[in-house]
Amino acid sequence: MEASQIYILISLVGFLIITILMIFLRGESKNKRKKIITPLTSLAFGFVLTGIIFSSIKLVGYSLMGIGIVFAIVDMVERLRLG
């Protein structure tokens, strides 16, 4: 196996573990409040995903990911103020 294949395998295993933990811990939540995905969250996710897709052009990829992270932080701050 090459180094890149090992890195992808480790990432997939980590993602699988996080997914399994979220599924099992979801039922134990005492607060059953629904978490709605806001338009700003969707926009942030889209920018980060687009940044990953265009990561071969480093300036564009990192810029798009940075914009997505900023939108995600703004969304978190808005939710904390409202919640």
C-alpha positions, 0 to 999 in steps of 0.5 A: 500500500502506498502512503496515500492509500493508507491515509485514505484508509485511516480517514475512512475508519475515523469517519466510520467510528464517528458515524457509529458514535453519533448514531448510538449517542443520538438516542441517549440525548435528554434534550430531544430538540430538533436541530434545523439546518439553516441556509447559512449552514448549507452555504458553509457546507457548500463552500467547504465541499467546493474547496475540497473539490478544487483543492488542486488549485491551492489558492482557490481551494483554501479560499473557498474552505476559509469562506465556508469556515467563516460562514459556519462560525457566523452561523454558530454565533447566531444560534448561540445568541438566539438559543 
